């Protein structure tokens, strides 16, 4: 990484559209940043993902911008680069597109947080739905369930939309947190109703083009398909609900490069502006990225040691992750961002790719935070090892041999108990009824093990069922 930075600085060449700076020039340790290189490669070596793109930025500059591995597992697959490789961003769509669109409309006074969703979407009717507000959607407290298998009930985007809007609420709005893809979809339709434009058109014109994020879009065109890291089908959104919604949805469907996201993250750190182009006001950025309810800001998630945020980011840090293996964390206190893009859903060769990506995400956030050397932010004690070094449960069975042994040895005890009961009750009665018999008949009836074994079978099944629940 150091050689890469030296070459870039010598040539005066920017990494993406952010200037390159040596880690020392922005108060970061290059040695600690090198941990990121090791961690990401461990994930590839284990078979968690074929490649990854990483950008770490601080104080307006990129201190690390690097591609690892390849787009796919094939020997002829192109190498990943941060400026050319396009990834399916999955749920990063919720913040980069849907929430940002809501921020712009809020900034313009066209959207209020306490506005009722039904005022914008008359089809959104049913028990308690008239109480759901825009704020409820942004904090995942609308009462909508996490999701629905829309592809099973709809064949067109219109049918899928109708299915979402007719979905019954599970709880009264504001009562409980349920991370909901459906809520993000409804919010996108609120945006479209106010803006008078489809979501993809609105964010392209108001966010991506002004920021120069030309490789970020819904429905990537055929001209860039060869640069898209494959999931199941190259260039097609991985999420099946987003597919049936036409590829443009509030919860998923956005594609982009790590360098494009670096520009977006820097815009957020700058308070809504980048290189003279203001996307949204600083006060709106502050409002939407501070804690609103539980662990959630408005649209964003607060970094609390979960979902790949690691343990060392500041209390004010916020971000999001995506199912395909993507994440972006922004730390205003450290003036830093951490971006990781992978396609861990593409034919992973490890048993638990979700565990791999969770560990790698957290390690990246930790390593970046630990690399900051400012006196008031410096963390002097380094962990003895990182999650990727330990690789806990990446491939080994979650259940230990000891726990499996306990389960198999517990069953014979039940069988023995039931057999004893049968012998001490049913059998002696038959013996007294035939008083003058010899021991021979008794010996014949004693092996009543078959009926007993049969009687035990239902017990074994019910035990298995309860373990399954």
C-alpha positions as CSV (number, residue, x, y, z in Angstrom):
1,X,0.0,0.0,0.0
2,X,2.8,2.4,0.9
3,X,4.5,1.9,-2.5
4,X,1.2,2.5,-4.2
5,X,0.7,5.8,-2.4
6,X,4.3,6.9,-3.1
7,X,3.8,6.2,-6.8
8,X,0.5,8.1,-6.9
9,X,2.0,11.1,-5.0
10,X,5.0,11.2,-7.3
11,X,2.8,11.3,-10.4
12,X,0.4,13.7,-8.9
13,X,-2.3,11.3,-9.8
14,X,-5.6,11.3,-7.7
15,X,-7.2,8.1,-6.6
16,X,-10.7,8.3,-8.0
17,X,-11.8,11.9,-7.5
18,X,-10.4,12.3,-4.0
19,X,-6.8,13.5,-3.7
20,X,-4.3,11.0,-2.4
21,X,-2.5,11.7,0.8
22,X,0.1,9.7,2.7
23,X,-1.4,8.4,6.0
24,X,1.1,10.4,8.1
25,X,0.0,13.6,6.5
26,X,-3.5,13.2,7.9
27,X,-2.5,11.8,11.2
28,X,-2.8,8.1,10.5
29,X,-0.4,5.2,11.0
30,X,0.6,3.4,7.8
31,X,1.6,0.3,9.8
32,X,-1.8,0.0,11.4
33,X,-3.5,0.5,8.0
34,X,-1.6,-2.4,6.6
35,X,-3.8,-4.6,8.8
36,X,-6.6,-4.0,6.3
37,X,-4.6,-5.5,3.5
38,X,-4.1,-8.7,5.6
39,X,-7.7,-8.9,6.7
40,X,-9.2,-8.5,3.3
41,X,-6.9,-11.1,1.8
42,X,-7.8,-13.6,4.5
43,X,-11.4,-13.3,3.5
44,X,-10.5,-14.0,-0.1
45,X,-8.2,-16.9,0.9
46,X,-10.9,-18.5,2.9
47,X,-13.3,-18.3,-0.1
48,X,-15.7,-15.7,1.4
49,X,-15.6,-13.5,-1.7
50,X,-13.5,-13.5,-4.9
51,X,-12.5,-9.8,-4.6
52,X,-13.1,-6.6,-2.8
53,X,-12.7,-2.8,-3.2
54,X,-11.6,-0.7,-0.2
55,X,-11.4,3.0,0.2
56,X,-10.4,4.7,3.5
57,X,-10.6,8.4,3.6
58,X,-9.6,11.1,6.1
59,X,-9.6,14.9,6.2
60,X,-10.8,15.1,2.6
61,X,-8.2,12.6,1.1
62,X,-7.9,8.9,0.3
63,X,-5.2,7.2,2.4
64,X,-6.1,3.8,1.0
65,X,-7.9,3.0,-2.3
66,X,-7.3,-0.5,-3.4
67,X,-8.8,-3.4,-5.2
68,X,-8.2,-7.0,-4.1
69,X,-8.7,-10.3,-6.0
70,X,-11.0,-10.6,-9.0
71,X,-14.6,-10.0,-10.0
72,X,-15.4,-13.7,-10.0
73,X,-13.7,-17.0,-9.2
74,X,-12.6,-17.8,-12.8
75,X,-8.9,-17.7,-13.7
76,X,-9.7,-15.2,-16.5
77,X,-11.8,-12.9,-14.3
78,X,-10.6,-9.3,-14.3
79,X,-8.9,-7.8,-11.3
80,X,-10.9,-5.6,-9.0
81,X,-10.2,-1.8,-9.0
82,X,-11.8,0.9,-6.9
83,X,-12.6,3.1,-9.9
84,X,-13.8,0.6,-12.5
85,X,-15.4,-2.4,-10.7
86,X,-19.1,-1.9,-10.1
87,X,-20.8,-3.7,-7.2
88,X,-24.4,-4.4,-6.4
89,X,-24.7,-2.1,-3.4
90,X,-27.8,-3.9,-2.0
91,X,-29.1,-2.1,1.1
92,X,-26.7,0.8,0.7
93,X,-29.5,1.8,-1.7
94,X,-31.5,2.8,1.4
95,X,-29.1,5.5,2.4
96,X,-27.3,6.5,-0.7
97,X,-30.4,6.9,-2.8
98,X,-33.7,6.7,-0.8
99,X,-32.7,8.5,2.4
100,X,-30.7,11.1,0.4
101,X,-33.7,11.9,-1.8
102,X,-35.8,12.3,1.3
103,X,-33.1,14.7,2.8
104,X,-33.2,16.8,-0.3
105,X,-37.0,17.1,-0.3
106,X,-37.0,17.8,3.5
107,X,-34.4,20.5,2.8
108,X,-36.6,22.1,0.3
109,X,-39.6,22.1,2.6
110,X,-41.5,19.7,0.4
111,X,-41.4,16.8,2.9
112,X,-42.0,16.8,6.6
113,X,-41.0,14.1,9.0
114,X,-44.4,14.0,10.7
115,X,-46.3,13.9,7.4
116,X,-48.7,11.0,7.1
117,X,-47.7,8.5,4.4
118,X,-51.3,8.0,3.4
119,X,-51.4,11.7,2.4
120,X,-48.9,10.9,-0.4
121,X,-50.0,7.4,-1.1
122,X,-53.8,7.0,-1.0
123,X,-53.5,3.3,-1.6
124,X,-51.7,2.9,1.7
125,X,-54.8,2.0,3.7
126,X,-55.7,-0.5,6.4
127,X,-55.6,-0.8,10.2
128,X,-53.3,1.8,11.7
129,X,-51.8,2.8,8.3
130,X,-53.3,6.3,8.6
131,X,-51.0,6.8,11.6
132,X,-47.7,5.9,9.8
133,X,-45.4,8.9,9.3
134,X,-42.4,9.6,7.2
135,X,-40.3,9.5,10.4
136,X,-41.6,6.0,11.2
137,X,-40.4,4.8,7.8
138,X,-37.0,6.3,8.3
139,X,-36.5,4.8,11.7
140,X,-38.0,1.4,10.8
141,X,-40.9,1.8,13.2
142,X,-43.8,1.8,10.8
143,X,-45.2,-1.5,11.9
144,X,-44.5,-3.1,8.5
145,X,-42.9,-6.5,8.5
146,X,-39.3,-7.0,7.4
147,X,-40.3,-8.2,3.9
148,X,-42.5,-10.3,1.7
149,X,-41.7,-12.8,-1.0
150,X,-43.0,-10.5,-3.7
151,X,-41.7,-12.6,-6.6
152,X,-44.1,-15.3,-5.5
153,X,-47.2,-13.1,-5.6
154,X,-46.4,-10.6,-8.4
155,X,-45.3,-10.7,-12.0
156,X,-45.0,-7.0,-12.8
157,X,-43.8,-3.9,-10.9
158,X,-47.4,-2.7,-10.6
159,X,-48.5,-6.0,-8.9
160,X,-45.5,-5.9,-6.6
161,X,-46.2,-2.3,-5.6
162,X,-49.8,-3.2,-4.9
163,X,-48.7,-6.1,-2.7
164,X,-46.4,-3.9,-0.7
165,X,-48.9,-1.2,-0.1
166,X,-51.6,-3.7,0.9
167,X,-49.3,-5.5,3.4
168,X,-50.8,-5.5,6.9
169,X,-49.0,-3.8,9.7
170,X,-47.7,-6.2,12.4
171,X,-47.7,-3.5,15.2
172,X,-49.0,-0.1,15.7
173,X,-46.7,2.6,14.3
174,X,-43.9,3.8,16.6
175,X,-44.2,0.9,19.0
176,X,-41.4,-1.5,17.8
177,X,-38.3,-1.5,15.6
178,X,-38.5,-4.0,12.7
179,X,-35.8,-3.5,10.0
180,X,-38.1,-3.4,7.0
181,X,-37.3,-3.5,3.2
182,X,-41.0,-2.8,2.6
183,X,-40.7,0.5,4.6
184,X,-37.9,1.7,2.4
185,X,-39.9,0.9,-0.7
186,X,-42.9,2.9,0.6
187,X,-40.6,5.8,1.4
188,X,-39.3,5.7,-2.2
189,X,-42.8,6.0,-3.5
190,X,-43.4,8.9,-1.2
191,X,-40.4,10.6,-2.7
192,X,-41.6,9.9,-6.2
193,X,-45.1,11.3,-5.4
194,X,-43.6,14.5,-4.1
195,X,-40.8,14.9,-6.8
196,X,-43.0,13.8,-9.7
197,X,-40.1,11.7,-10.9
198,X,-39.0,8.0,-10.6
199,X,-36.5,7.5,-7.8
200,X,-33.7,6.6,-10.2
201,X,-34.1,9.7,-12.3
202,X,-34.4,12.0,-9.2
203,X,-31.2,10.7,-7.6
204,X,-29.3,10.7,-10.9
205,X,-30.1,14.3,-11.5
206,X,-29.9,15.6,-8.0
207,X,-27.1,13.5,-6.5
208,X,-25.0,11.4,-8.8
209,X,-24.4,13.6,-11.7
210,X,-23.6,16.7,-9.7
211,X,-21.1,14.7,-7.7
212,X,-19.6,13.1,-10.7
213,X,-20.7,9.6,-9.6
214,X,-21.1,8.4,-13.2
215,X,-20.8,4.7,-12.4
216,X,-23.5,4.8,-9.8
217,X,-27.0,4.0,-11.0
218,X,-30.0,1.6,-11.0
219,X,-30.2,-0.8,-13.9
220,X,-26.6,-0.6,-15.1
221,X,-26.5,-0.4,-18.9
222,X,-25.1,-3.2,-21.1
223,X,-22.1,-1.0,-21.9
224,X,-20.7,-1.5,-18.3
225,X,-21.9,-5.0,-17.7
226,X,-18.4,-6.5,-18.1
227,X,-17.3,-4.3,-15.1
228,X,-20.0,-5.4,-12.8
229,X,-19.0,-8.0,-10.1
230,X,-21.4,-10.9,-10.5
231,X,-23.8,-12.1,-7.8
232,X,-26.1,-14.7,-9.4
233,X,-26.4,-13.0,-12.8
234,X,-23.9,-10.3,-13.8
235,X,-25.5,-6.9,-14.0
236,X,-28.9,-8.0,-12.5
237,X,-29.8,-6.9,-9.0
238,X,-29.3,-9.9,-6.6
239,X,-32.4,-9.1,-4.6
240,X,-35.5,-10.8,-6.0
241,X,-38.0,-8.3,-4.6
242,X,-36.0,-5.5,-6.3
243,X,-36.1,-7.5,-9.5
244,X,-39.9,-7.9,-9.6
245,X,-40.2,-4.2,-8.7
246,X,-38.4,-3.5,-12.0
247,X,-34.9,-3.1,-10.7
248,X,-35.6,0.2,-9.0
249,X,-36.6,0.0,-5.4
250,X,-36.2,1.9,-2.2
251,X,-34.5,-1.0,-0.4
252,X,-32.1,-2.3,-3.1
253,X,-31.1,-2.0,-6.8
254,X,-28.3,0.5,-6.8
255,X,-24.9,-0.3,-8.3
256,X,-21.7,1.7,-7.9
257,X,-18.0,1.8,-7.5
258,X,-16.0,2.3,-4.3
259,X,-14.5,5.5,-5.7
260,X,-18.0,6.9,-6.3
261,X,-19.1,6.1,-2.8
262,X,-15.9,7.8,-1.5
263,X,-17.1,11.0,-3.1
264,X,-20.6,10.5,-1.5
265,X,-19.1,9.8,1.9
266,X,-16.9,12.9,1.7
267,X,-19.9,15.0,0.7
268,X,-21.6,13.8,3.9
269,X,-18.5,14.7,6.0
270,X,-18.4,18.1,4.3
271,X,-22.0,18.8,5.5
272,X,-23.7,18.1,2.2
273,X,-21.3,19.7,-0.2
274,X,-18.4,18.5,-2.4
275,X,-16.2,20.6,-4.6
276,X,-18.6,23.5,-4.7
277,X,-21.7,21.4,-5.4
278,X,-24.2,21.5,-2.6
279,X,-26.5,18.5,-2.5
280,X,-28.2,19.2,0.9
281,X,-27.8,21.7,3.7
282,X,-25.4,21.0,6.6
283,X,-28.3,21.2,9.1
284,X,-30.2,18.5,7.3
285,X,-27.1,16.2,7.2
286,X,-26.7,16.7,10.9
287,X,-30.4,16.1,11.6
288,X,-30.6,12.9,9.6
289,X,-27.4,11.4,10.9
290,X,-27.9,11.8,14.7
291,X,-29.6,9.2,16.8
292,X,-33.4,9.4,16.4
293,X,-34.7,6.1,18.0
294,X,-32.8,3.2,19.5
295,X,-29.7,2.4,17.3
296,X,-31.2,4.3,14.3
297,X,-30.7,7.8,12.9
298,X,-33.1,8.9,10.1
299,X,-32.5,6.2,7.5
300,X,-29.0,5.6,8.8
301,X,-27.7,3.2,11.5
302,X,-25.6,4.4,14.3
303,X,-22.3,2.5,14.8
304,X,-22.7,0.5,18.0
305,X,-20.4,-2.4,17.5
306,X,-22.9,-4.3,15.4
307,X,-23.3,-5.0,11.6
308,X,-19.7,-4.5,10.8
309,X,-19.1,-1.2,12.7
310,X,-16.3,-2.7,14.8
311,X,-15.6,-1.5,18.4
312,X,-13.6,1.7,18.0
313,X,-15.7,4.1,15.8
314,X,-16.9,7.3,17.6
315,X,-20.4,7.4,19.2
316,X,-21.4,9.8,16.4
317,X,-20.4,7.5,13.6
318,X,-23.1,6.3,11.3
319,X,-23.4,4.0,8.2
320,X,-25.1,1.0,6.7
321,X,-24.4,-2.4,5.3
322,X,-25.7,-4.4,2.3
323,X,-26.6,-8.1,2.0
324,X,-24.3,-8.6,-1.0
325,X,-21.2,-7.8,1.1
326,X,-21.1,-4.0,1.1
327,X,-20.7,-1.5,3.9
328,X,-20.0,2.2,4.4
329,X,-19.2,3.8,7.8
330,X,-18.7,7.5,8.3
331,X,-17.1,8.9,11.5
332,X,-17.5,12.7,11.8
333,X,-15.5,12.9,15.0
334,X,-12.5,11.4,13.2
335,X,-13.3,13.1,9.9
336,X,-13.0,9.6,8.3
337,X,-14.9,7.1,6.3
338,X,-14.5,3.3,5.6
339,X,-15.9,1.7,2.5
340,X,-15.9,-2.0,1.7
341,X,-17.5,-3.5,-1.4
342,X,-17.6,-7.3,-2.1
343,X,-19.8,-9.8,-3.9
344,X,-19.8,-12.4,-1.1
345,X,-23.1,-13.9,-2.4
346,X,-21.3,-15.0,-5.6
347,X,-20.7,-18.8,-5.2
348,X,-18.8,-18.4,-2.0
349,X,-16.4,-21.3,-1.2
350,X,-16.5,-21.0,2.5
351,X,-19.3,-22.6,4.6
352,X,-20.3,-19.3,6.2
353,X,-19.7,-16.3,4.0
354,X,-22.0,-14.2,6.1
355,X,-19.7,-14.7,9.1
356,X,-16.6,-14.0,7.0
357,X,-18.0,-10.7,5.8
358,X,-19.2,-9.7,9.2
359,X,-15.7,-10.2,10.7
360,X,-13.9,-8.5,7.8
361,X,-16.2,-5.5,7.9
362,X,-15.6,-5.1,11.7
363,X,-11.9,-5.5,11.3
364,X,-11.7,-2.8,8.6
365,X,-13.6,-0.3,10.8
366,X,-11.4,-1.2,13.8
367,X,-8.1,-1.0,11.9
368,X,-9.0,2.4,10.4
369,X,-10.0,3.8,13.8
370,X,-6.9,2.4,15.4
371,X,-4.8,4.0,12.7
372,X,-5.8,7.5,13.8
373,X,-3.0,9.0,15.8
374,X,-4.5,12.3,17.0
375,X,-3.8,12.8,20.7
376,X,-7.5,13.1,21.7
377,X,-8.5,10.1,19.5
378,X,-5.5,7.8,19.7
379,X,-6.1,4.3,20.9
380,X,-2.8,3.0,22.2
381,X,-3.6,-0.6,23.0
382,X,-3.9,-2.8,19.9
383,X,-5.9,-6.0,20.0
384,X,-3.8,-9.2,20.3
385,X,-5.5,-10.4,17.1
386,X,-8.2,-9.5,14.6
387,X,-11.3,-11.5,13.8
388,X,-10.0,-12.5,10.4
389,X,-6.9,-13.9,12.0
390,X,-9.0,-16.1,14.3
391,X,-11.6,-17.0,11.6
392,X,-14.0,-18.4,14.2
393,X,-16.8,-20.5,12.7
394,X,-15.8,-19.6,9.1
395,X,-15.7,-23.2,8.2
396,X,-16.0,-25.4,11.3
397,X,-19.4,-26.7,12.4
398,X,-21.1,-24.4,14.8
399,X,-22.1,-27.4,17.0
400,X,-19.2,-29.0,18.8
401,X,-18.7,-32.8,19.0
402,X,-19.4,-32.6,22.7
403,X,-22.8,-31.0,22.3
404,X,-23.8,-33.6,19.6
405,X,-22.6,-36.4,22.0
406,X,-24.8,-35.0,24.7
407,X,-27.9,-35.1,22.5
408,X,-27.3,-38.7,21.3
409,X,-26.7,-40.0,24.8
410,X,-29.8,-38.4,26.3
411,X,-32.2,-40.4,24.2
412,X,-31.4,-43.9,25.6
413,X,-32.2,-42.6,29.1
414,X,-35.8,-41.9,27.9
415,X,-36.1,-45.3,26.4
416,X,-34.9,-47.1,29.5
417,X,-37.3,-45.2,31.7
418,X,-40.3,-46.0,29.5
419,X,-39.3,-49.7,29.3
420,X,-39.1,-49.9,33.1
421,X,-42.5,-48.4,33.5
422,X,-44.0,-50.9,31.0
423,X,-42.5,-53.9,32.8
424,X,-43.6,-52.8,36.2
425,X,-47.2,-52.2,35.3
426,X,-48.6,-53.9,32.2
427,X,-46.6,-57.2,32.2
428,X,-47.2,-58.3,35.8
429,X,-51.0,-58.1,35.3
430,X,-50.9,-60.6,32.4
431,X,-48.7,-62.9,34.5
432,X,-51.2,-63.1,37.4
433,X,-54.1,-63.8,35.1
434,X,-52.5,-67.0,34.0
435,X,-51.6,-68.3,37.5
436,X,-50.5,-71.8,36.8
437,X,-48.1,-71.2,33.9
438,X,-44.5,-72.0,33.9
439,X,-41.6,-69.6,33.4
440,X,-41.5,-70.4,29.6
441,X,-44.4,-68.1,28.6
442,X,-43.0,-65.4,30.8
443,X,-39.7,-65.7,29.0
444,X,-41.5,-65.4,25.7
445,X,-43.4,-62.3,26.7
446,X,-40.4,-60.7,28.3
447,X,-38.8,-59.5,25.0
448,X,-41.6,-57.0,24.5
449,X,-38.9,-54.6,23.2
450,X,-40.4,-54.1,19.8
451,X,-43.6,-52.5,21.0
452,X,-41.6,-50.5,23.5
453,X,-39.3,-49.2,20.8
454,X,-42.3,-48.3,18.6
455,X,-43.9,-46.5,21.5
456,X,-40.8,-44.4,21.9
457,X,-40.7,-43.2,18.3
458,X,-43.3,-40.4,18.7
459,X,-41.3,-39.1,21.7
460,X,-38.1,-38.9,19.6
461,X,-40.0,-37.0,16.8
462,X,-41.5,-34.5,19.2
463,X,-38.1,-33.9,20.7
464,X,-36.6,-33.3,17.3
465,X,-39.4,-30.9,16.5
466,X,-38.8,-28.8,19.6
467,X,-35.1,-28.5,18.8
468,X,-36.1,-27.3,15.4
469,X,-38.2,-24.5,16.8
